[in-house]
Amino acid sequence: MRNANLFTLVLGGLFLALAAQMSLAQDIAPDALVKSVTNEVIAVIRKNSDAHDQAKISRLVEATVVPHFDFARMTRLAMGRNWRLASPEQQQALIGEFKTLLVHTYSASMA
């Protein structure tokens, strides 16, 4: 359980760090961007009668949250120097899996 909490904290840190970079491009403070997107997702979940449907929440997060973040850059940051050891195909697979992991983690916390 402790490792899961640490992992969630690290993912949250990456999420906020990249929110800061994305917010600069949109002229929005990083914390305001994260809060706005999170509030938008929560509002839709509360309106929906299937608020505990993980698949619907994941699709909502995919549509609402994903466009705001650079998953390729997030993956490179998470991988560190090992990023260069992966082939281009492996890098693309890692980006896809990292995105899936973040969407799942964020969706689970919303549920």
Secondary structure, DSSP 4 states (H G I P E B T S, - for coil): -HHHHHHHHHHHHHHHHHHHHHHHHHT--HHHHHHHHHHHHHHHHHHSTTTT-HHHHHHHHHHHTGGGS-HHHHHHHHHGGGGGGS-HHHHHHHHHHHHHHHHHHHHHHH-
